[in-house]
């Protein structure tokens, strides 16, 4: 019973954080700020997937969260290389 309220509260917090990151992507001046906000959005999406898996009581959402985490890491590295060097693949 109390765990459901904790999941709802955490989902609300991570959902509002997603909206704040979306605002930062729209209103940021530099590309670095946008990439950082996008990376934070990936982390918040992973947290929401884990919370949804806890709420539903199934493990498939944890595996999906792992896939999102791997793709988020690779995309952050690709953005960083593009910002530093101007190309991704040498």
C-alpha positions in Angstrom: 0.0 0.0 0.0 2.6 2.6 1.0 4.9 1.4 -1.8 2.3 2.4 -4.4 2.2 6.0 -3.0 6.0 6.1 -3.1 6.0 4.9 -6.7 3.4 7.5 -7.6 5.4 10.3 -5.9 8.6 9.2 -7.6 6.9 9.0 -11.0 5.5 12.5 -10.5 9.0 13.8 -9.6 10.7 12.2 -12.6 7.9 13.2 -14.9 8.2 16.8 -13.9 12.0 16.6 -14.3 11.4 15.4 -17.8 9.3 18.4 -18.5 11.9 20.7 -17.0 14.6 19.1 -19.2 12.4 19.5 -22.2 12.1 23.2 -21.4 15.9 23.4 -21.1 16.4 21.8 -24.5 14.0 24.3 -26.1 15.4 27.4 -24.3 19.2 26.6 -24.0 21.6 28.9 -25.8 24.5 26.5 -26.3 24.7 23.0 -27.8 26.5 21.7 -24.7 23.5 22.6 -22.5 21.1 20.9 -24.9 23.2 17.7 -25.0 23.4 17.7 -21.2 19.7 18.1 -20.9 19.1 15.3 -23.4 21.4 13.0 -21.4 19.5 13.9 -18.2 16.2 13.1 -20.0 17.5 9.6 -20.9 18.4 9.0 -17.2 14.9 10.2 -16.2 13.3 7.9 -18.8 15.3 5.0 -17.4 14.0 5.8 -13.9 10.5 6.0 -15.1 10.8 2.6 -16.9 12.1 1.0 -13.7 9.3 2.6 -11.7 6.7 1.3 -14.2 8.3 -2.2 -14.0 8.0 -2.1 -10.2 4.4 -0.9 -10.4 3.4 -3.6 -12.9 5.5 -6.3 -11.2 7.2 -7.5 -14.4 10.8 -7.7 -15.4 10.6 -6.8 -19.1 10.7 -3.1 -18.3 14.0 -3.5 -16.5 15.5 -5.1 -19.6 14.1 -2.2 -21.7 15.6 0.2 -19.3 19.0 -1.4 -19.8 18.7 -1.1 -23.5 17.8 2.6 -23.2 20.8 3.1 -20.9 23.2 1.5 -23.4 21.8 3.6 -26.3 21.9 6.7 -24.2 25.5 6.2 -23.3 26.5 5.7 -27.0 24.5 8.7 -28.1 26.1 10.9 -25.5 29.6 9.8 -26.5 28.7 10.4 -30.2 27.4 14.0 -29.4 30.5 14.7 -27.4 32.8 13.6 -30.2 30.9 15.6 -32.7 31.1 18.7 -30.6 34.8 18.3 -30.0 36.0 17.1 -33.5 33.2 17.9 -35.9 32.9 14.3 -37.0 31.9 11.0 -35.3 33.7 8.3 -37.2 37.3 8.8 -38.2 
